[in-house]
Amino acid sequence: MNLLKSLFGQAQLITKIPGVSVEGCCFIPSGNIFAVSLAGGEIRLIDITQGTIIKTLDGKVPEPGRITATMNGSHLAVIDCARDGTGDGEKAEIWDINTGQCILATELNEKSTSIALSTDCTILAVGRRYDTVIDLYAIPTGELIKTLSGHGTTLVQSPLFRGSGTVQDLAFFALGPYLVSGADDGQAILWNIETGKGFVVAKHDYIVKSVCVSPFSDKVATGGSESWLAEGRPNLVNVAEVRIEGTIKTLLDHFGIKAEDPVKALSFDKHGALILAACDDDTLWLWPGKGDAKPIKHNFGKILALSKDATKIAAERDETLAIWDISPLVK
């Protein structure tokens, strides 16, 4: 069994899958399933304990890229846009994970770069690539039912705002009609998708590239870059506890990550306390609840995804996909 030492303990290699070129991927919250979209158009559901393919999804999206699952792990969504933004972002599909059936294949109204599925799989949210708008589509009809406007327009912009307005990341709450978004304007916004109203829960000086909602508490984490050149200035993660009673929101804390590139992925542990963060320079960080985050010394390669409970990561090196158990690091 391969072990990798870190500052905090050991990471255990669960499985390796050679000969793949990953466009997008995510951990399915329920069960030991990993979803991956590969260059060439194939989507696989993988049993991460065995390293075997459970299902291959054959859809109509020609180059599936960014991929996400519902909070309860029942459904999967994919658009033809990779995590790094390459791809058209014009087509989306929704899949039933248990049956392997496609329940929606639709053309999007605008080029998009971020996606999220509501837990009950009735709404697909997509963030536009060159705009500050979020589009909400009904499932299974594919009808555009609402647009959410607020990033970079009606709300206060970051003083360092230089981006195109792209909505970088989206995350639904496990319960209730609530969505969190992060964008190039340096803001993370909590939306009530029934009313269409949004409230700022965190601000960054430059971009918000990642947002994360804890499945186990009412906490939200947002991460990005604090300047165009992060050197000498820590990138920041904001942590907010969102008590949704009217517009009550409480900013709990924030911490710095001394990485060269923005925070691209976040995950809470099962207690909603510790936070795992991955950056675009493929550094991995652990925040114990106070002070700055600590780097996890590793040689994982390109970090692709974090599990919802912060116990597993996926990484790619030399066209080999590796799944790691890092639970000894987050006890």
C-alpha angles and dihedrals in degrees: 000000000000116000128189119202120222137172090269104038135290135325116213123216108230101182145340127214112192129201100036134126108202122213097173139347146171141182115249106233095221118057129355097296129134122193120208134177113208134205106268097044106281124135117200133190108209131196099226095199093056101026089229131133112252097182140354113214114213108198140161097249100107097207109020112200130153111044136185140172135216117263090253094047097241100120141027132212129197136181130189094254124095123223091260090057099255116135135055101280091207103114132056136185134191120207133194102229096204097050100027089229124143107232097180136021113175146162112240120229093229137021106274138193107182133049142184136176125216113239093248089049094234097117133047113198119199128181117219119242101220100025141058094239131109117209122209118206126192119238127251096007098054091222117154101238105171145358123215114214123185112095111109094351124060094016128066112278125225111263088232095048108145103144132107092253094258116169099231104188143006136194132180124215116244091241132029133020096294131130132179122209135185125199148172091271090075095250136118111204131197111214132198097210093198094058097026091228121140133199127193112244098173140009130206127190093237127005137346105218100168138032128184134188118201113237088207103048143014093268130126127196124196128189139177141118126312096205142008088257109037094189110123092006119084119234110239137231117195121203120201131179107217115206102182103212105130103311101329112143128160125203104218106183148318134215138192130242116201096214127133095230137042126283105263103177137023136187135180123219120241091271093054089238114093118057129208116205133187124196134205090254086062095248117143124216138189124205113200096197102275139050123006125335117263122229119243108222108227148137098219097136121219108004109222109172146359125215118244092249095047093241101109138040134190120217137175129215128166091350091306119123114213129189116205131195107219097169092119087065097054104045 
